[in-house]
Amino acid sequence: MTKTTDSAHITSKTLLPTAINGWEMFMYDQGRSSNTVKAFLSDVRLLTQFLAPDQSIGSIITDDLNRFFAWMEKERGIPCSPKTLSRRITSIKSFFRWLHQHGTLSIDPAEKVLQRSAISPLPQVLTGDEYEAILLAADRHRRETKPDARFYTLVYLLLITGIKKSECLGIHINHIDLEAKKWAACFYPLCQPSQSLQGTQN
């Protein structure tokens, strides 16, 4: 099996921190984003807090990893949600898979670690009354002594598109097609309050 430059100097006797550094270089060489690499490294480096500092990567077995995740979940004393635990299992599986695929380890100790899937809760949906109340609260800012339409614009945009807050914050002026007549009817309330809001204010 061909070894990459990053893993060629790593053997089964290499200590965990050194192997993690090699994996970091490999991920950057593969074009992984900085945020992705940092997230993977943060997860895997937690393993160094659990295992003995002089334990080589070749001596790590599946039982060690299962005990690590049990410690992470119940004994570490720091909350670990099912979603976070699932991500950390994925990160460590990825790390040991890399060591195995590039010939450093003859057996992948993480292969038999059970992956846990976290189910995200269903989002709460606004009622019609809540929808109108939010718009009304935002619309009041357009009618103050110093009118400010930004509140209504942002709230209305989030409500009718369902985009995330981070996506909303990432919008730039060049993302907006002012000539798109197709959407004019949808965004008309940004300039003119809905009839329901007008009725509420009368």
Backbone as a printed PyTorch tensor [residue, N CA C, xyz], in Angstrom:
tensor([[[  0.8480,  -1.1840,   0.0000],
         [  0.0000,   0.0000,   0.0000],
         [  0.8900,   1.2430,   0.0000]],

        [[  0.6300,   2.1840,  -0.8730],
         [  1.4570,   3.3700,  -1.0060],
         [  1.2330,   4.3250,   0.1560]],

        [[  2.3310,   4.8320,   0.6980],
         [  2.2530,   5.7890,   1.7870],
         [  2.4200,   7.1890,   1.2530]],

        [[  1.7450,   8.1450,   1.8570],
         [  1.9160,   9.5340,   1.4730],
         [  3.1220,  10.1070,   2.1880]],

        [[  3.5840,  11.2650,   1.7670],
         [  4.7260,  11.9220,   2.4030],
         [  4.4510,  12.1900,   3.8750]],

        [[  3.2130,  12.5260,   4.1860],
         [  2.8530,  12.8960,   5.5550],
         [  2.8500,  11.7080,   6.4960]],

        [[  2.5660,  10.5090,   6.0000],
         [  2.4610,   9.3460,   6.8740],
         [  3.6740,   8.4290,   6.7830]],

        [[  4.6140,   8.6970,   5.8660],
         [  5.7530,   7.8070,   5.6630],
         [  6.6400,   7.7240,   6.8970]],

        [[  6.7490,   8.8380,   7.6480],
         [  7.6240,   8.8500,   8.8140],
         [  6.9120,   8.3670,  10.0690]],

        [[  5.6360,   8.0380,   9.9640],
         [  4.8510,   7.5780,  11.1060],
         [  4.8120,   6.0510,  11.0970]],

        [[  5.1180,   5.4480,  12.2370],
         [  5.0640,   4.0000,  12.3670],
         [  4.1090,   3.6390,  13.4920]],

        [[  3.9170,   2.3610,  13.7070],
         [  3.0100,   1.9120,  14.7640],
         [  3.5350,   2.2980,  16.1470]],

        [[  4.8330,   2.6280,  16.2500],
         [  5.4250,   3.0080,  17.5280],
         [  5.3610,   4.5150,  17.7840]],

        [[  4.8450,   5.2630,  16.7990],
         [  4.7310,   6.7130,  16.9390],
         [  3.7120,   7.0650,  18.0180]],

        [[  3.9990,   8.0980,  18.7880],
         [  3.0550,   8.5420,  19.8120],
         [  1.8940,   9.2880,  19.1610]],

        [[  0.7730,   9.2880,  19.8580],
         [ -0.4610,   9.8520,  19.3050],
         [ -0.3320,  11.3130,  18.8710]],

        [[  0.2320,  12.2240,  19.6770],
         [  0.3230,  13.6300,  19.2570],
         [  1.0840,  13.8080,  17.9410]],

        [[  2.1530,  13.0450,  17.7490],
         [  2.9300,  13.1420,  16.5140],
         [  2.1160,  12.6590,  15.3230]],

        [[  1.3800,  11.5690,  15.5160],
         [  0.5450,  11.0420,  14.4360],
         [ -0.5560,  12.0350,  14.0620]],

        [[ -1.1050,  12.6990,  15.0730],
         [ -2.1560,  13.6950,  14.8150],
         [ -1.5950,  14.8460,  13.9930]],

        [[ -0.3630,  15.2630,  14.2860],
         [  0.2640,  16.3330,  13.5050],
         [  0.4340,  15.9290,  12.0440]],

        [[  0.7800,  14.6680,  11.8240],
         [  0.9020,  14.1800,  10.4510],
         [ -0.4300,  14.1710,   9.7400]],

        [[ -1.4800,  13.8090,  10.4550],
         [ -2.8280,  13.7990,   9.8750],
         [ -3.2750,  15.2100,   9.5200]],

        [[ -2.8870,  16.1720,  10.3640],
         [ -3.2160,  17.5680,  10.0860],
         [ -2.6140,  18.0100,   8.7460]],

        [[ -1.3380,  17.6950,   8.5270],
         [ -0.6840,  18.0550,   7.2660],
         [ -1.3540,  17.3650,   6.0820]],

        [[ -1.7330,  16.1030,   6.2900],
         [ -2.3980,  15.3520,   5.2250],
         [ -3.7200,  16.0110,   4.8340]],

        [[ -4.5200,  16.4120,   5.8330],
         [ -5.8220,  17.0150,   5.5350],
         [ -5.6600,  18.3350,   4.7820]],

        [[ -4.6780,  19.1310,   5.1850],
         [ -4.4430,  20.3820,   4.4630],
         [ -3.9800,  20.1020,   3.0340]],

        [[ -3.1610,  19.0720,   2.8570],
         [ -2.7090,  18.7010,   1.5130],
         [ -3.8740,  18.2500,   0.6350]],

        [[ -4.9000,  17.6880,   1.2760],
         [ -6.0840,  17.2230,   0.5450],
         [ -7.0650,  18.3490,   0.2420]],

        [[ -6.7370,  19.5690,   0.6710],
         [ -7.5930,  20.7160,   0.3780],
         [ -8.7410,  20.9070,   1.3390]],

        [[ -8.6820,  20.2690,   2.5100],
         [ -9.7470,  20.4710,   3.5010],
         [ -9.7100,  21.9030,   4.0110]],

        [[-10.8660,  22.4550,   4.3060],
         [-10.9310,  23.8240,   4.7920],
         [-10.3410,  23.9110,   6.1920]],

        [[ -9.9180,  25.1100,   6.5530],
         [ -9.3190,  25.3180,   7.8710],
         [-10.2900,  24.9590,   8.9860]],

        [[-11.5560,  25.3220,   8.8320],
         [-12.5590,  25.0160,   9.8610],
         [-12.7580,  23.5200,  10.0200]],

        [[-12.7500,  22.7930,   8.9010],
         [-12.9220,  21.3430,   8.9500],
         [-11.7520,  20.6920,   9.6720]],

        [[-10.5430,  21.1110,   9.3260],
         [ -9.3420,  20.5490,   9.9550],
         [ -9.3410,  20.8290,  11.4540]],

        [[ -9.6650,  22.0470,  11.8360],
         [ -9.6770,  22.4090,  13.2550],
         [-10.6930,  21.5750,  14.0240]],

        [[-11.8510,  21.3390,  13.4160],
         [-12.8940,  20.5530,  14.0840],
         [-12.4400,  19.1070,  14.2840]],

        [[-11.8560,  18.5010,  13.2480],
         [-11.3550,  17.1300,  13.3490],
         [-10.2630,  17.0330,  14.4150]],

        [[ -9.3210,  17.9660,  14.3870],
         [ -8.1990,  17.9300,  15.3290],
         [ -8.6740,  18.1110,  16.7650]],

        [[ -9.6260,  19.0140,  16.9700],
         [-10.1570,  19.2490,  18.3070],
         [-10.7590,  17.9750,  18.8850]],

        [[-11.4560,  17.2230,  18.0590],
         [-12.0810,  15.9740,  18.5070],
         [-11.0360,  14.9110,  18.8340]],

        [[-10.0780,  14.7290,  17.9270],
         [ -9.1030,  13.6450,  18.0940],
         [ -8.1240,  13.9440,  19.2270]],

        [[ -7.7780,  15.2070,  19.4180],
         [ -6.8310,  15.5410,  20.4770],
         [ -7.3830,  15.2810,  21.8730]],

        [[ -8.7020,  15.1660,  21.9910],
         [ -9.2840,  14.7990,  23.2800],
         [ -8.8260,  13.4060,  23.7030]],

        [[ -8.4760,  12.5830,  22.7200],
         [ -8.0190,  11.2280,  23.0120],
         [ -6.7060,  11.2500,  23.7960]],

        [[ -5.9070,  12.3040,  23.5970],
         [ -4.6330,  12.4020,  24.3170],
         [ -4.8530,  12.6960,  25.7940]],

        [[ -6.0310,  13.1910,  26.1580],
         [ -6.3480,  13.4550,  27.5610],
         [ -6.7410,  12.1800,  28.2970]],

        [[ -7.0770,  11.1490,  27.5380],
         [ -7.5760,   9.9090,  28.1360],
         [ -6.5180,   8.8180,  28.1520]],

        [[ -5.7840,   8.6770,  27.0660],
         [ -4.7780,   7.6210,  26.9800],
         [ -3.4900,   8.0380,  27.6800]],

        [[ -2.6560,   7.0710,  28.0090],
         [ -1.3590,   7.3490,  28.6310],
         [ -0.4900,   8.1300,  27.6480]],

        [[  0.2730,   9.1140,  28.1150],
         [  1.0620,   9.9610,  27.2160],
         [  2.1280,   9.2100,  26.4350]],

        [[  2.5530,   8.0390,  26.9380],
         [  3.5920,   7.2810,  26.2440],
         [  3.0240,   6.1090,  25.4460]],

        [[  1.6990,   6.1100,  25.2300],
         [  1.0770,   5.0080,  24.4970],
         [  1.2170,   5.2320,  22.9990]],

        [[  1.7370,   4.2710,  22.2950],
         [  1.9270,   4.3790,  20.8480],
         [  0.6180,   4.1030,  20.1260]],

        [[  0.5200,   4.5910,  18.8930],
         [ -0.7300,   4.4010,  18.1520],
         [ -0.9650,   2.9260,  17.8230]],

        [[  0.1180,   2.1600,  17.7140],
         [ -0.0270,   0.7420,  17.4010],
         [ -0.5520,  -0.0760,  18.5590]],

        [[ -0.4930,   0.4840,  19.7680],
         [ -0.9730,  -0.2480,  20.9480],
         [ -2.4170,   0.0810,  21.2910]],

        [[ -3.0180,   1.0000,  20.5690],
         [ -4.4050,   1.3900,  20.8200],
         [ -5.3430,   0.3440,  20.2230]],

        [[ -6.2470,  -0.1580,  21.0340],
         [ -7.1850,  -1.1830,  20.5760],
         [ -8.6190,  -0.6590,  20.6520]],

        [[ -9.5320,  -1.4170,  20.0800],
         [-10.9380,  -1.0190,  20.0400],
         [-11.4950,  -0.7780,  21.4370]],

        [[-11.0870,  -1.6090,  22.4040],
         [-11.5790,  -1.4500,  23.7700],
         [-11.1600,  -0.1020,  24.3530]],

        [[ -9.9450,   0.3500,  24.0170],
         [ -9.4860,   1.6650,  24.4840],
         [-10.4160,   2.7630,  23.9830]],

        [[-10.7820,   2.6680,  22.7210],
         [-11.6330,   3.7030,  22.1180],
         [-13.0420,   3.6600,  22.6970]],

        [[-13.5600,   2.4580,  22.9110],
         [-14.8980,   2.3580,  23.5110],
         [-14.9050,   2.9190,  24.9290]],

        [[-13.8330,   2.6640,  25.6980],
         [-13.7400,   3.2250,  27.0470],
         [-13.6010,   4.7480,  26.9910]],

        [[-12.9040,   5.2310,  25.9720],
         [-12.7550,   6.6760,  25.8000],
         [-14.1030,   7.3390,  25.5680]],

        [[-14.9120,   6.7490,  24.7150],
         [-16.2150,   7.3520,  24.4180],
         [-17.1650,   7.2260,  25.6080]],

        [[-17.0380,   6.1600,  26.3930],
         [-17.8440,   6.0420,  27.6150],
         [-17.4280,   7.1220,  28.6140]],

        [[-16.1240,   7.3720,  28.7130],
         [-15.6090,   8.4410,  29.5660],
         [-16.0970,   9.8050,  29.0910]],

        [[-16.0460,   9.9770,  27.7790],
         [-16.4850,  11.2390,  27.1760],
         [-17.9650,  11.5100,  27.4870]],

        [[-18.7520,  10.4660,  27.4370],
         [-20.2030,  10.6100,  27.5840],
         [-20.6530,  10.7000,  29.0410]],

        [[-19.9890,   9.9540,  29.9470],
         [-20.5320,   9.8320,  31.2930],
         [-19.5880,  10.2250,  32.4230]],

        [[-18.2890,  10.2450,  32.1840],
         [-17.3520,  10.3940,  33.2900],
         [-16.4850,  11.6510,  33.2110]],

        [[-16.4210,  12.3070,  32.0840],
         [-15.5160,  13.4410,  31.9180],
         [-15.9490,  14.6500,  32.7450]],

        [[-17.2520,  14.7590,  32.9890],
         [-17.7430,  15.8760,  33.7770],
         [-18.0700,  17.1080,  32.9580]],

        [[-17.9360,  16.9960,  31.6500],
         [-18.2880,  18.0850,  30.7430],
         [-19.4010,  17.5830,  29.8250]],

        [[-20.5280,  18.3070,  29.7240],
         [-21.6420,  17.8350,  28.8980],
         [-21.2180,  17.5000,  27.4670]],

        [[-21.6970,  16.3770,  26.9890],
         [-21.4130,  15.9400,  25.6180],
         [-22.7230,  15.4720,  25.0020]],

        [[-23.3010,  16.2900,  24.1380],
         [-24.6010,  15.9730,  23.5410],
         [-24.4600,  14.7940,  22.5760]],

        [[-25.5540,  14.0980,  22.2810],
         [-25.5000,  12.9970,  21.3120],
         [-24.9310,  13.4310,  19.9660]],

        [[-25.2390,  14.6430,  19.5470],
         [-24.7330,  15.1430,  18.2720],
         [-23.2230,  15.3290,  18.3230]],

        [[-22.7110,  15.8810,  19.4280],
         [-21.2710,  16.0710,  19.5820],
         [-20.5500,  14.7400,  19.6670]],

        [[-21.1140,  13.7930,  20.4140],
         [-20.5070,  12.4760,  20.5360],
         [-20.4310,  11.7910,  19.1790]],

        [[-21.4980,  11.8840,  18.4040],
         [-21.5220,  11.2880,  17.0710],
         [-20.4220,  11.8760,  16.1910]],

        [[-20.2480,  13.2040,  16.2710],
         [-19.2140,  13.8590,  15.4590],
         [-17.8230,  13.4200,  15.8820]],

        [[-17.6060,  13.2740,  17.1900],
         [-16.2910,  12.8750,  17.6710],
         [-15.9560,  11.4300,  17.2990]],

        [[-16.9450,  10.5830,  17.2960],
         [-16.7240,   9.2160,  16.8330],
         [-16.3260,   9.2260,  15.3630]],

        [[-17.0090,  10.0370,  14.5670],
         [-16.6900,  10.1550,  13.1430],
         [-15.2610,  10.6400,  12.9480]],

        [[-14.8400,  11.6260,  13.7200],
         [-13.4860,  12.1840,  13.6010],
         [-12.4320,  11.1350,  13.9100]],

        [[-12.6190,  10.3870,  14.9930],
         [-11.6300,   9.3910,  15.3910],
         [-11.6150,   8.2170,  14.4220]],

        [[-12.7680,   7.8530,  13.9000],
         [-12.8070,   6.8130,  12.8740],
         [-12.0330,   7.2630,  11.6360]],

        [[-12.1830,   8.5160,  11.2720],
         [-11.4830,   9.0460,  10.1110],
         [ -9.9660,   9.0240,  10.3240]],

        [[ -9.5270,   9.3840,  11.5240],
         [ -8.1000,   9.4080,  11.8530],
         [ -7.4790,   8.0220,  11.7480]],

        [[ -8.0940,   7.0350,  12.3810],
         [ -7.5220,   5.6850,  12.3580],
         [ -7.6760,   5.0300,  10.9880]],

        [[ -8.7060,   5.4040,  10.2550],
         [ -8.8480,   4.8900,   8.8860],
         [ -7.6810,   5.3690,   8.0240]],

        [[ -7.2900,   6.6310,   8.2370],
         [ -6.1450,   7.1810,   7.5060],
         [ -4.8710,   6.4090,   7.8360]],

        [[ -4.6530,   6.1330,   9.1160],
         [ -3.4630,   5.3850,   9.5250],
         [ -3.4600,   3.9820,   8.9320]],

        [[ -4.6300,   3.3750,   8.8700],
         [ -4.7270,   2.0030,   8.3400],
         [ -4.5650,   1.9790,   6.8120]],

        [[ -5.2410,   2.8920,   6.1430],
         [ -5.2060,   2.8950,   4.6860],
         [ -3.8190,   3.2080,   4.1340]],

        [[ -3.0180,   3.9510,   4.8890],
         [ -1.6860,   4.3010,   4.4150],
         [ -0.6040,   3.3920,   4.9920]],

        [[ -1.0370,   2.2650,   5.5320],
         [ -0.0890,   1.2250,   5.9200],
         [  0.5770,   1.3790,   7.2630]],

        [[  0.2480,   2.4080,   8.0230],
         [  0.8770,   2.5970,   9.3280],
         [  0.3880,   1.5580,  10.3250]],

        [[ -0.9130,   1.2710,  10.2960],
         [ -1.4980,   0.2680,  11.1850],
         [ -2.0410,  -0.8880,  10.3560]],

        [[ -1.7520,  -2.0910,  10.7740],
         [ -2.2550,  -3.2600,  10.0310],
         [ -3.7240,  -3.5090,  10.3340]],

        [[ -4.1700,  -3.0630,  11.4950],
         [ -5.5730,  -3.2210,  11.8940],
         [ -6.1090,  -1.8660,  12.3260]],

        [[ -7.3080,  -1.5400,  11.8880],
         [ -7.9530,  -0.2850,  12.2510],
         [ -8.7500,  -0.5060,  13.5380]],

        [[ -8.2930,   0.0060,  14.6780],
         [ -8.9990,  -0.2430,  15.9420],
         [-10.3440,   0.4650,  16.0370]],

        [[-10.5580,   1.4750,  15.2040],
         [-11.8170,   2.2280,  15.2670],
         [-12.8870,   1.6320,  14.3590]],

        [[-12.5170,   0.6650,  13.5400],
         [-13.4780,   0.1200,  12.5660],
         [-14.7010,  -0.4830,  13.2450]],

        [[-14.4770,  -1.1580,  14.3840],
         [-15.5800,  -1.8390,  15.0620],
         [-16.2340,  -0.9870,  16.1430]],

        [[-15.8000,   0.2630,  16.2590],
         [-16.4730,   1.1750,  17.1980],
         [-17.8420,   1.5300,  16.6170]],

        [[-18.8620,   1.3820,  17.3970],
         [-20.2280,   1.6280,  16.9220],
         [-20.4550,   3.1110,  16.6800]],

        [[-20.8540,   3.4450,  15.4640],
         [-21.1980,   4.8340,  15.1490],
         [-22.5950,   5.1400,  15.6880]],

        [[-22.7410,   6.2530,  16.3420],
         [-24.0460,   6.6330,  16.8970],
         [-24.6050,   7.8030,  16.1040]],

        [[-25.8200,   7.6440,  15.6830],
         [-26.4750,   8.6950,  14.8950],
         [-27.3230,   9.5550,  15.8220]],

        [[-27.1460,  10.8520,  15.6970],
         [-27.9320,  11.7890,  16.5160],
         [-29.0930,  12.3170,  15.6830]],

        [[-30.2780,  12.2450,  16.2420],
         [-31.4710,  12.7270,  15.5490],
         [-31.7920,  14.1330,  16.0360]],

        [[-31.7520,  15.0750,  15.1210],
         [-32.0400,  16.4590,  15.4840],
         [-33.5410,  16.6180,  15.7480]],

        [[-33.8950,  17.3760,  16.7690],
         [-35.3240,  17.5700,  17.0620],
         [-36.0010,  18.3640,  15.9520]],

        [[-37.2980,  18.1250,  15.7800],
         [-38.0410,  18.8540,  14.7600],
         [-38.1530,  20.3220,  15.1560]],

        [[-38.0690,  21.2120,  14.1820],
         [-38.1620,  22.6380,  14.5090],
         [-39.5670,  23.0130,  14.9540]],

        [[-39.6660,  24.0250,  15.7950],
         [-40.9680,  24.5240,  16.2110],
         [-41.4990,  25.4620,  15.1320]],

        [[-42.7610,  25.3130,  14.8230],
         [-43.3890,  26.1120,  13.7720],
         [-44.2580,  27.1940,  14.4010]],

        [[-44.1340,  28.4140,  13.8770],
         [-44.9380,  29.5250,  14.3900],
         [-46.4020,  29.3510,  14.0090]],

        [[-47.2830,  29.7510,  14.9030],
         [-48.7020,  29.7800,  14.5660],
         [-48.9750,  31.0350,  13.7460]],

        [[-50.1520,  31.1100,  13.1590],
         [-50.5150,  32.2920,  12.3850],
         [-50.4960,  33.5560,  13.2350]],

        [[-50.9790,  33.4420,  14.4780],
         [-50.9930,  34.6070,  15.3750],
         [-49.5770,  35.0460,  15.7280]],

        [[-48.6850,  34.0800,  15.9680],
         [-47.2940,  34.4150,  16.2900],
         [-46.6030,  35.0800,  15.1050]],

        [[-46.9040,  34.5650,  13.9140],
         [-46.3330,  35.1320,  12.6810],
         [-46.7070,  36.6140,  12.5570]],

        [[-47.9810,  36.9040,  12.7310],
         [-48.4550,  38.2740,  12.6080],
         [-47.9090,  39.1580,  13.7300]],

        [[-47.7750,  38.5980,  14.9440],
         [-47.2660,  39.3730,  16.0830],
         [-45.8130,  39.7790,  15.8660]],

        [[-45.0300,  38.8760,  15.2850],
         [-43.6220,  39.1860,  15.0130],
         [-43.5150,  40.2930,  13.9680]],

        [[-44.3010,  40.1640,  12.9050],
         [-44.2750,  41.1860,  11.8620],
         [-44.7380,  42.5430,  12.4090]],

        [[-45.7510,  42.5210,  13.2510],
         [-46.2650,  43.7600,  13.8260],
         [-45.2010,  44.4450,  14.6900]],

        [[-44.5040,  43.6410,  15.5140],
         [-43.4580,  44.1980,  16.3670],
         [-42.3440,  44.8110,  15.5290]],

        [[-41.9720,  44.1220,  14.4380],
         [-40.9200,  44.6500,  13.5710],
         [-41.3960,  45.8860,  12.8130]],

        [[-42.6620,  45.8880,  12.4350],
         [-43.2010,  47.0120,  11.6510],
         [-43.2670,  48.2970,  12.4650]],

        [[-43.3820,  48.1980,  13.7830],
         [-43.4620,  49.3920,  14.6240],
         [-42.2130,  50.2580,  14.4850]],

        [[-41.0790,  49.6050,  14.1900],
         [-39.8350,  50.3700,  14.0480],
         [-39.8630,  51.2630,  12.8110]],

        [[-40.7290,  50.9300,  11.8440],
         [-40.8280,  51.7660,  10.6380],
         [-41.6880,  52.9950,  10.8840]],

        [[-42.3540,  53.0480,  12.0300],
         [-43.3200,  54.1130,  12.2670],
         [-42.9290,  54.9680,  13.4720]],

        [[-41.6950,  54.7990,  13.9110],
         [-41.2190,  55.6190,  15.0220],
         [-40.7690,  56.9890,  14.5280]],

        [[-40.3790,  57.8580,  15.4620],
         [-39.9350,  59.2000,  15.0900],
         [-38.7890,  59.1480,  14.0930]],

        [[-37.8790,  58.1920,  14.3160],
         [-36.7950,  57.9430,  13.3620],
         [-37.0310,  56.5660,  12.7430]],

        [[-37.7630,  56.5180,  11.6350],
         [-38.1350,  55.2300,  11.0240],
         [-36.9120,  54.3740,  10.6810]],

        [[-37.0340,  53.0810,  10.9380],
         [-35.9710,  52.1330,  10.6220],
         [-36.6230,  50.8750,  10.0590]],

        [[-36.4560,  50.6590,   8.7710],
         [-37.1100,  49.5250,   8.0940],
         [-36.2990,  48.2390,   8.1770]],

        [[-35.1140,  48.2790,   8.7690],
         [-34.2590,  47.0980,   8.7640],
         [-34.8650,  45.9290,   9.5460]],

        [[-35.5170,  46.2150,  10.6620],
         [-36.0990,  45.1520,  11.4720],
         [-37.1350,  44.3620,  10.6670]],

        [[-38.0340,  45.1080,  10.0210],
         [-39.0950,  44.4640,   9.2470],
         [-38.5050,  43.7010,   8.0680]],

        [[-37.5250,  44.3030,   7.4140],
         [-36.9090,  43.6660,   6.2550],
         [-36.2820,  42.3270,   6.6290]],

        [[-35.5270,  42.3150,   7.7180],
         [-34.8430,  41.0940,   8.1300],
         [-35.8330,  40.0220,   8.5890]],

        [[-36.8040,  40.4320,   9.4120],
         [-37.7810,  39.4670,   9.9130],
         [-38.5890,  38.8690,   8.7720]],

        [[-39.0470,  39.7250,   7.8530],
         [-39.8570,  39.2360,   6.7370],
         [-39.0470,  38.2990,   5.8500]],

        [[-37.7860,  38.6370,   5.6240],
         [-36.9190,  37.7980,   4.7960],
         [-36.7400,  36.4200,   5.4180]],

        [[-36.4950,  36.3810,   6.7230],
         [-36.3150,  35.1020,   7.4070],
         [-37.5860,  34.2620,   7.3820]],

        [[-38.7320,  34.9260,   7.5600],
         [-40.0000,  34.1970,   7.6150],
         [-40.4040,  33.5960,   6.2770]],

        [[-40.2030,  34.3300,   5.1770],
         [-40.7060,  33.8270,   3.8960],
         [-39.7080,  32.9200,   3.1750]],

        [[-38.4240,  32.9800,   3.5660],
         [-37.4320,  32.1350,   2.8850],
         [-37.0050,  30.9430,   3.7260]],

        [[-37.0590,  31.0830,   5.0590],
         [-36.6280,  29.9930,   5.9240],
         [-35.1200,  29.8320,   5.9910]],

        [[-34.3630,  30.8490,   5.5390],
         [-32.9110,  30.7440,   5.5850],
         [-32.4090,  30.8690,   7.0180]],

        [[-31.1830,  30.4120,   7.2590],
         [-30.5860,  30.4910,   8.5880],
         [-30.0960,  31.9080,   8.8510]],

        [[-29.8850,  32.2070,  10.1370],
         [-29.3730,  33.5300,  10.4950],
         [-28.0080,  33.7730,   9.8630]],

        [[-27.1640,  32.7290,   9.8480],
         [-25.8270,  32.8880,   9.2660],
         [-25.9080,  33.1730,   7.7710]],

        [[-26.8790,  32.5530,   7.1040],
         [-27.0550,  32.8030,   5.6710],
         [-27.5410,  34.2240,   5.4340]],

        [[-28.4010,  34.6900,   6.3270],
         [-28.9130,  36.0550,   6.2070],
         [-27.7760,  37.0600,   6.3860]],

        [[-26.9010,  36.8020,   7.3600],
         [-25.7840,  37.7020,   7.6120],
         [-24.7810,  37.7070,   6.4610]],

        [[-24.7970,  36.6390,   5.6690],
         [-23.8560,  36.5420,   4.5590],
         [-24.3470,  37.1740,   3.2650]],

        [[-25.5470,  37.7490,   3.2690],
         [-26.0950,  38.3550,   2.0580],
         [-25.3830,  39.6750,   1.7540]],

        [[-25.0020,  39.8450,   0.4840],
         [-24.3900,  41.0920,   0.0170],
         [-25.2840,  41.6970,  -1.0710]],

        [[-25.0850,  42.9600,  -1.3320],
         [-25.9290,  43.6610,  -2.2940],
         [-25.8720,  43.0160,  -3.6730]],

        [[-24.7090,  42.4310,  -4.0200],
         [-24.5930,  41.8100,  -5.3430],
         [-25.3360,  40.4730,  -5.4260]],

        [[-25.8720,  39.9930,  -4.2850],
         [-26.6790,  38.7770,  -4.2890],
         [-28.1410,  39.0630,  -4.6460]],

        [[-28.5030,  40.3370,  -4.6850],
         [-29.9030,  40.7130,  -4.8860],
         [-30.1370,  41.1600,  -6.3190]],

        [[-31.1030,  40.5270,  -6.9590],
         [-31.4740,  40.8870,  -8.3310],
         [-32.7030,  41.7880,  -8.2650]],

        [[-32.4770,  43.0780,  -8.3790],
         [-33.5700,  44.0390,  -8.2750],
         [-34.4920,  44.0170,  -9.4820]],

        [[-34.0780,  43.3410, -10.5560],
         [-34.8840,  43.2660, -11.7710],
         [-35.7420,  42.0040, -11.8190]],

        [[-35.6460,  41.1820, -10.7950],
         [-36.3810,  39.9160, -10.7880],
         [-37.8490,  40.1670, -10.4590]],

        [[-38.6640,  40.4090, -11.4800],
         [-40.0880,  40.7120, -11.2750],
         [-40.8290,  39.5320, -10.6690]],

        [[-40.2840,  38.3480, -10.8810],
         [-40.9150,  37.1320, -10.3740],
         [-41.1320,  37.2000,  -8.8630]],

        [[-40.2100,  37.8650,  -8.1490],
         [-40.2780,  37.9150,  -6.6990],
         [-40.8380,  39.2330,  -6.1730]],

        [[-41.2060,  40.1170,  -7.0660],
         [-41.6650,  41.4370,  -6.6360],
         [-42.8690,  41.3410,  -5.7000]],

        [[-43.8030,  40.4530,  -6.0220],
         [-45.0110,  40.3340,  -5.2010],
         [-44.6850,  39.8330,  -3.7960]],

        [[-43.6550,  38.9660,  -3.7070],
         [-43.2820,  38.4220,  -2.4020],
         [-42.6630,  39.4840,  -1.5010]],

        [[-41.8870,  40.3810,  -2.0970],
         [-41.1740,  41.3550,  -1.2960],
         [-41.8910,  42.6990,  -1.2300]],

        [[-43.0630,  42.7980,  -1.8200],
         [-43.8200,  44.0500,  -1.7790],
         [-44.0870,  44.5110,  -0.3510]],

        [[-44.3630,  43.5630,   0.6020],
         [-44.6070,  44.0080,   1.9870],
         [-43.4090,  44.6700,   2.6430]],

        [[-42.2220,  44.5320,   2.0880],
         [-41.0620,  45.2100,   2.6670],
         [-41.2120,  46.7170,   2.5380]],

        [[-41.9970,  47.1320,   1.5800],
         [-42.2240,  48.5630,   1.3680],
         [-43.6110,  48.9850,   1.8330]],

        [[-44.5360,  48.0170,   1.8770],
         [-45.9170,  48.3340,   2.2210],
         [-46.4390,  47.2960,   3.2090]],

        [[-46.8940,  47.6630,   4.4000],
         [-47.3920,  46.6990,   5.3720],
         [-48.5610,  45.9020,   4.8360]],

        [[-48.6820,  44.6880,   5.3210],
         [-49.8000,  43.8440,   4.8920],
         [-51.1090,  44.4120,   5.4180]],

        [[-52.2070,  43.9850,   4.8120],
         [-53.5270,  44.4960,   5.2080],
         [-53.8160,  44.1120,   6.6690]],

        [[-53.3440,  42.9160,   7.0730],
         [-53.6070,  42.4770,   8.4450],
         [-52.9060,  43.3880,   9.4440]],

        [[-51.6860,  43.8440,   9.0950],
         [-50.9800,  44.7390,   9.9850],
         [-51.6200,  46.1120,  10.0160]],

        [[-52.0740,  46.5640,   8.8230],
         [-52.7400,  47.8570,   8.7830],
         [-53.9960,  47.8470,   9.6340]],

        [[-54.7140,  46.7390,   9.5730],
         [-55.9480,  46.6300,  10.3470],
         [-55.6770,  46.6110,  11.8410]],

        [[-54.5330,  45.9910,  12.2060],
         [-54.1900,  45.9020,  13.6250],
         [-53.8640,  47.2620,  14.1920]],

        [[-53.2560,  48.1190,  13.3380],
         [-52.8350,  49.4240,  13.8270],
         [-53.9570,  50.4330,  13.8390]],

        [[-55.0260,  50.1960,  13.1300],
         [-56.1360,  51.1700,  13.0740],
         [-56.9380,  51.1510,  14.3700]]])
